[in-house]
């Protein structure tokens, strides 16, 4: 078993909740070795200072992001102050049930303000309530970028994570790098025309030739599975061909229980695409953000 998994359970409760991971549940946690990252500490302190400045007149003082925000009280005041949002919830929620209800209303309001679909959210009611630092940081960075775009968030803040999943065969772990703030290098690179930008803007007549090369490459590999791709744009949209191609290129088999071979809805298609992107990221083949939709 991955030693980082064992180490994670030896850490304080802020890293892992005391509850046993349920069957089929998956959790992503910041590795203990990554929690003392100076850039991570810089981001945490900047967010704490920003919240305290914003709520200074309300005499609210935050000292720990995960410990002070989990019950929704600070988030409630922050959103009302920044976005003039009037949330129909009690200011103080003393029981876990009330806190869960309060967080549900707050996070729904955040998603609506930020115009985010459920598949784009990197946090949940349960993860915030469980004092998950990674989810709390993603949530605060998203709120700050929307309501306080002037706030100079440090770029390229990334952490090592461990993904723990309770499968039918036991606990499964995987390691990955995750960006909390934008990768400045990728942003700058994307601002410049790459080879494909040049192709689209200056040589559209050669586009068909490039697509033909891609089709030959794809069919060379998925053809071993008895498949044939004629249109990259349409046949890649549900993630099935992409997943099978990754499996062929990386030399492993994806169990049919892990994805939808014949997706019947947008949700199932998004599941496939998100799984493919996770596999690419875990394999070190994707180091920039891609919108699965």
C-alpha positions as CSV (number, residue, x, y, z in Angstrom):
1,X,0.0,0.0,0.0
2,X,1.2,3.5,-0.7
3,X,3.1,4.7,2.4
4,X,1.6,8.2,1.9
5,X,-1.8,6.8,2.6
6,X,-0.6,5.3,5.9
7,X,1.1,8.6,6.8
8,X,-2.1,10.5,6.0
9,X,-4.0,8.6,8.7
10,X,-1.2,9.4,11.2
11,X,-1.8,13.1,10.8
12,X,-4.2,15.3,12.7
13,X,-8.0,15.1,12.0
14,X,-7.7,18.1,9.6
15,X,-6.1,15.8,7.1
16,X,-8.5,12.9,7.3
17,X,-11.9,12.7,9.0
18,X,-12.2,10.0,11.6
19,X,-15.0,8.2,9.7
20,X,-14.1,5.2,7.7
21,X,-14.2,5.9,3.9
22,X,-17.5,4.4,2.7
23,X,-17.7,1.8,-0.1
24,X,-17.4,3.5,-3.5
25,X,-16.3,6.8,-1.9
26,X,-13.3,8.7,-3.2
27,X,-11.4,11.5,-1.3
28,X,-8.6,13.7,-2.4
29,X,-6.3,15.1,0.3
30,X,-3.2,17.2,0.4
31,X,-0.2,15.1,1.2
32,X,1.4,15.8,4.6
33,X,4.7,16.5,2.9
34,X,3.0,19.2,0.8
35,X,1.2,21.1,3.6
36,X,4.3,23.1,4.6
37,X,4.9,24.3,1.0
38,X,5.9,28.0,1.4
39,X,3.7,29.1,-1.5
40,X,0.7,27.3,0.0
41,X,1.4,29.0,3.3
42,X,1.6,32.4,1.5
43,X,-1.8,31.8,-0.2
44,X,-3.4,30.7,3.1
45,X,-2.1,33.8,4.9
46,X,-3.2,36.1,2.1
47,X,-6.7,34.7,2.2
48,X,-6.9,34.9,6.0
49,X,-5.7,38.6,5.9
50,X,-8.2,39.4,3.1
51,X,-11.2,37.8,5.0
52,X,-10.2,39.6,8.2
53,X,-9.9,43.0,6.4
54,X,-13.3,42.4,4.7
55,X,-15.0,41.5,7.9
56,X,-13.1,43.9,10.2
57,X,-16.2,46.1,11.0
58,X,-18.1,42.9,12.0
59,X,-15.3,42.0,14.5
60,X,-14.8,38.6,12.9
61,X,-11.3,37.3,13.1
62,X,-10.2,34.2,11.2
63,X,-7.1,32.3,12.3
64,X,-7.5,29.0,10.5
65,X,-9.3,28.6,7.1
66,X,-10.5,25.0,7.6
67,X,-11.3,25.4,11.3
68,X,-13.1,28.8,11.1
69,X,-15.0,28.4,7.8
70,X,-16.5,24.9,8.1
71,X,-19.8,25.8,9.8
72,X,-20.7,28.5,7.2
73,X,-20.8,31.5,9.6
74,X,-17.8,33.3,8.1
75,X,-18.8,32.4,4.6
76,X,-22.2,33.8,5.2
77,X,-20.8,37.1,6.4
78,X,-18.2,37.2,3.6
79,X,-20.8,36.7,0.8
80,X,-23.2,39.2,2.3
81,X,-20.4,41.7,2.5
82,X,-18.8,41.1,-0.9
83,X,-21.8,40.5,-3.0
84,X,-24.6,42.1,-1.0
85,X,-26.3,38.7,-1.0
86,X,-29.1,38.1,1.4
87,X,-29.1,34.5,2.3
88,X,-32.2,33.0,3.8
89,X,-30.4,31.1,6.6
90,X,-29.7,31.7,10.3
91,X,-26.5,33.5,11.1
92,X,-25.5,30.8,13.7
93,X,-26.0,27.1,13.2
94,X,-25.1,25.1,16.2
95,X,-26.0,21.5,15.2
96,X,-24.3,19.6,12.3
97,X,-27.7,19.3,10.6
98,X,-28.2,23.0,10.7
99,X,-24.6,23.6,9.5
100,X,-25.1,21.2,6.6
101,X,-28.3,23.0,5.6
102,X,-26.7,26.4,5.9
103,X,-23.7,25.4,3.8
104,X,-26.0,23.9,1.2
105,X,-27.7,27.3,0.7
106,X,-24.4,29.2,0.8
107,X,-22.6,27.0,-1.8
108,X,-25.7,27.0,-4.0
109,X,-25.6,30.8,-4.0
110,X,-21.8,30.7,-4.8
111,X,-22.3,28.4,-7.7
112,X,-25.1,30.6,-9.1
113,X,-23.1,33.8,-8.7
114,X,-20.0,32.2,-10.3
115,X,-22.2,30.5,-13.0
116,X,-20.6,27.2,-12.3
117,X,-22.2,23.8,-13.2
118,X,-22.0,21.0,-10.6
119,X,-19.3,19.2,-12.6
120,X,-17.1,22.3,-12.3
121,X,-17.2,22.5,-8.5
122,X,-14.0,21.5,-6.6
123,X,-15.8,21.6,-3.3
124,X,-18.9,20.2,-1.7
125,X,-21.0,20.6,1.5
126,X,-19.5,17.5,2.9
127,X,-15.9,18.4,2.2
128,X,-16.2,21.9,3.7
129,X,-18.1,20.5,6.7
130,X,-15.3,18.0,7.1
131,X,-12.7,20.8,7.3
132,X,-11.0,19.7,4.1
133,X,-8.3,22.3,3.4
134,X,-8.1,21.6,-0.4
135,X,-11.8,22.1,-0.9
136,X,-11.8,25.2,1.3
137,X,-8.9,26.8,-0.6
138,X,-10.6,26.1,-4.0
139,X,-13.8,27.7,-2.7
140,X,-12.1,30.8,-1.4
141,X,-9.9,31.3,-4.4
142,X,-13.0,31.1,-6.6
143,X,-14.9,33.6,-4.4
144,X,-11.9,35.9,-4.4
145,X,-11.4,35.8,-8.2
146,X,-15.1,36.7,-8.7
147,X,-15.7,39.3,-6.0
148,X,-12.2,40.7,-5.5
149,X,-10.4,40.4,-8.8
150,X,-7.9,43.1,-7.6
151,X,-6.6,40.7,-4.9
152,X,-3.1,39.6,-6.0
153,X,-3.3,35.8,-5.5
154,X,0.1,34.1,-5.8
155,X,0.2,32.2,-9.1
156,X,1.3,28.6,-9.6
157,X,0.3,27.4,-6.1
158,X,0.2,23.6,-6.4
159,X,0.1,20.8,-4.0
160,X,0.8,17.1,-4.0
161,X,-2.4,15.2,-3.4
162,X,-3.3,11.6,-2.6
163,X,-6.6,10.2,-3.9
164,X,-8.1,7.5,-1.7
165,X,-10.9,5.3,-3.0
166,X,-12.7,2.5,-1.3
167,X,-13.3,-0.1,-4.0
168,X,-14.8,-3.6,-3.9
169,X,-11.2,-4.9,-3.8
170,X,-10.1,-2.7,-0.9
171,X,-8.5,0.8,-0.6
172,X,-6.9,2.2,-3.7
173,X,-4.6,5.2,-3.7
174,X,-3.1,7.4,-6.4
175,X,-0.9,10.5,-6.4
176,X,-1.4,13.7,-8.4
177,X,-0.3,17.3,-8.5
178,X,-3.1,19.9,-8.3
179,X,-3.1,23.6,-9.0
180,X,-5.0,25.8,-6.5
181,X,-4.2,29.1,-8.3
182,X,-3.7,29.5,-12.0
183,X,-0.6,28.2,-13.7
184,X,1.0,31.5,-14.9
185,X,3.3,29.7,-17.3
186,X,0.4,28.0,-19.0
187,X,-1.6,31.2,-19.2
188,X,1.3,33.0,-20.8
189,X,1.9,30.1,-23.2
190,X,-1.8,30.0,-24.2
191,X,-1.7,33.7,-24.9
192,X,0.7,33.1,-27.7
193,X,-0.2,31.3,-30.9
194,X,0.9,27.7,-30.9
195,X,1.2,25.5,-33.9
196,X,-2.5,24.8,-34.1
197,X,-3.4,28.5,-33.8
198,X,-1.1,29.1,-36.7
199,X,-2.7,26.3,-38.6
200,X,-6.2,27.7,-38.1
201,X,-5.4,31.3,-38.8
202,X,-2.8,31.0,-41.6
203,X,-3.1,27.7,-43.2
204,X,-6.7,26.4,-42.9
205,X,-6.2,24.6,-46.2
206,X,-3.8,22.2,-44.4
207,X,-6.2,21.5,-41.6
208,X,-7.7,18.5,-43.4
209,X,-4.3,17.0,-43.9
210,X,-3.5,17.3,-40.2
211,X,-6.9,15.8,-39.2
212,X,-6.1,12.9,-41.6
213,X,-2.8,12.2,-39.8
214,X,-4.6,12.3,-36.4
215,X,-7.3,9.9,-37.7
216,X,-4.6,7.5,-38.9
217,X,-2.9,7.6,-35.5
218,X,-6.1,7.0,-33.6
219,X,-7.3,4.2,-35.8
220,X,-3.9,2.5,-35.7
221,X,-4.5,2.0,-32.0
222,X,-8.2,1.7,-31.4
223,X,-8.4,-0.4,-34.6
224,X,-7.0,-3.2,-32.4
225,X,-10.2,-3.1,-30.5
226,X,-12.3,-3.4,-33.7
227,X,-13.2,0.3,-33.7
228,X,-12.9,2.9,-36.4
229,X,-13.0,6.7,-36.1
230,X,-14.1,8.8,-39.0
231,X,-14.8,12.2,-37.2
232,X,-12.6,13.3,-34.4
233,X,-14.9,16.1,-33.3
234,X,-18.1,14.0,-32.9
235,X,-16.7,10.6,-31.9
236,X,-14.5,12.0,-29.2
237,X,-17.2,14.1,-27.5
238,X,-18.5,11.4,-25.2
239,X,-15.0,10.4,-24.0
240,X,-15.3,6.7,-24.9
241,X,-12.8,6.7,-27.8
242,X,-10.4,8.9,-25.7
243,X,-10.5,6.5,-22.8
244,X,-9.9,3.5,-25.0
245,X,-7.1,5.3,-26.8
246,X,-5.4,6.2,-23.5
247,X,-5.7,2.6,-22.4
248,X,-4.1,1.3,-25.6
249,X,-1.3,3.9,-25.5
250,X,-0.5,3.4,-21.8
251,X,-0.9,-0.3,-21.8
252,X,-3.7,-0.9,-19.3
253,X,-7.3,-2.1,-19.3
254,X,-10.1,0.1,-18.0
255,X,-12.8,-1.9,-16.3
256,X,-16.2,-1.3,-17.8
257,X,-17.6,-0.5,-14.3
258,X,-15.4,2.6,-14.3
259,X,-16.9,4.4,-17.3
260,X,-19.9,4.3,-19.6
261,X,-19.2,2.4,-22.8
262,X,-22.5,3.7,-24.4
263,X,-23.3,6.9,-22.5
264,X,-26.9,7.9,-22.7
265,X,-26.8,11.3,-21.2
266,X,-24.6,14.4,-20.9
267,X,-23.8,13.5,-17.3
268,X,-22.5,10.1,-18.4
269,X,-20.4,11.7,-21.2
270,X,-19.0,14.2,-18.7
271,X,-18.1,11.4,-16.4
272,X,-16.1,9.7,-19.2
273,X,-14.3,12.9,-20.2
274,X,-13.5,13.8,-16.6
275,X,-12.1,10.3,-16.1
276,X,-9.9,10.6,-19.2
277,X,-8.6,14.0,-18.1
278,X,-7.8,12.6,-14.6
279,X,-5.9,9.7,-16.2
280,X,-3.9,12.1,-18.3
281,X,-3.1,14.3,-15.3
282,X,-2.2,11.3,-13.2
283,X,0.2,10.1,-15.9
284,X,1.9,13.5,-16.1
285,X,0.5,14.1,-19.7
286,X,-1.7,17.0,-18.8
287,X,-0.4,19.9,-16.8
288,X,-3.0,22.6,-17.6
289,X,-6.7,23.0,-17.0
290,X,-9.1,21.7,-19.6
291,X,-12.9,22.4,-19.5
292,X,-14.4,18.9,-19.7
293,X,-17.7,20.4,-21.0
